[in-house]
Amino acid sequence: MAITIRPALEGESPVVARFIMEAMNEECCRWFAGPRHTLDDFWVMMTRLVSRTDSQYSYLNTLVADDAGAVVGACVSYDGGRLRELRRAFVQEAQAAFGIDYSNIDDETQAGELYCDSLCVQAAYRCRGIASQLLEAVKRRACTMGLCRVGLLVDMGNPEAERLYGRLGFRVVDVAEWGGHAMRHMVCDV
């Protein structure tokens, strides 16, 4: 199996949106969509956000794992110093789609780090090192952007992911709540 890590294409927005949602987990997606909307409604909104160029979830901020033309994993990362600017698209789309104002949501990152917002590999491709390849590519991207740190949040209910990040040099720097979940903020200096 020869997996290629490459930038996402705009036409891959629907599949990238599914990976982002899986990384967020169903409960978190339902929380953001609100009680009157479905996961499909949330997917439609996320697909629009991935298609945009001014969104934190933009395909321009996404690396994908490609297996002979099929996207089997995705990792979204962006300059943490641009979070509020990039989040405006999410706030606008959520207001339009769900009538919910997320303009006061807590920041999950800060300036000085390339924030790894979402990482997911298709179930059939897990435990093959693909997530590690994506994260190593994110570390290289941080260096080319002049950022010396990669940060991410990991759900406290996901110890396997936390172990993976630890093996790749990430360490816990604090604990926070985001999207209704207790999370650990982990960073890796690059």
C-alpha positions, -999 to 999 in steps of 0.1 A, spaced: 0 0 0 15 33 -11 -3 61 7 4 96 -6 0 126 17 -10 157 -4 -30 189 -2 -68 184 -4 -87 195 -35 -119 216 -34 -138 188 -51 -130 165 -21 -149 188 3 -178 163 9 -155 135 20 -132 158 40 -163 171 58 -171 135 68 -136 130 82 -138 163 102 -172 152 116 -158 118 126 -128 135 143 -152 158 162 -174 128 171 -211 125 167 -220 140 201 -200 171 194 -215 175 159 -250 172 173 -242 198 200 -231 223 173 -261 215 151 -286 220 179 -316 200 188 -337 208 157 -311 197 131 -296 164 119 -261 152 113 -269 154 76 -277 191 81 -243 195 99 -225 177 71 -240 200 45 -227 230 65 -193 214 70 -190 207 33 -197 244 26 -170 253 51 -144 229 36 -152 244 1 -146 279 13 -111 295 12 -117 317 43 -127 290 67 -106 272 94 -119 239 78 -110 250 42 -96 225 18 -66 249 17 -58 240 53 -62 203 47 -38 174 40 -53 141 28 -40 106 27 -46 93 -8 -47 56 -17 -47 53 -55 -71 83 -58 -93 75 -28 -91 98 2 -86 76 32 -77 102 58 -76 139 64 -59 164 87 -70 200 90 -45 225 104 -40 262 104 -21 291 121 -35 294 156 -30 331 154 -56 333 127 -83 313 146 -107 342 151 -104 354 115 -109 319 101 -137 311 126 -159 339 112 -170 315 84 -181 289 109 -200 315 129 -217 328 97 -226 293 84 -239 281 118 -261 312 122 -275 307 87 -280 270 89 -290 265 126 -299 299 139 -272 295 166 -246 322 174 -212 307 181 -194 340 181 -184 337 218 -171 301 217 -139 296 235 -106 296 216 -90 262 212 -56 275 200 -35 306 201 -8 324 181 26 306 178 12 271 169 0 254 139 -32 240 153 -42 205 142 -79 209 143 -91 176 129 -74 143 122 -92 112 110 -83 80 91 -109 57 75 -116 28 99 -103 1 74 -70 20 71 -63 25 108 -33 11 126 -11 14 94 8 45 103 -14 69 82 -23 92 111 14 94 120 23 103 83 -4 130 84 10 144 116 46 144 104 34 163 73 17 188 96 50 192 115 68 199 83 41 224 73 45 242 106 83 246 99 76 260 64 51 285 79 77 297 104 57 282 134 78 262 159 49 244 176 20 221 166 -9 220 190 -41 199 192 -69 190 215 -76 154 224 -108 142 240 -100 127 274 -122 98 263 -98 89 235 -67 74 252 -56 57 220 -52 90 202 -34 105 232 -9 76 232 -3 81 194 3 118 199 27 111 228 47 87 206 50 115 181 64 139 206 33 157 219 30 165 255 0 178 276 2 215 285 -33 221 299 -68 208 302 -99 226 288 -135 220 278 -144 224 242 -176 215 223 -190 201 256 -161 177 261 -132 176 285 -100 179 264 -63 179 268 -43 205 249 -11 188 236 18 204 218 49 193 200 78 216 194 92 213 158 
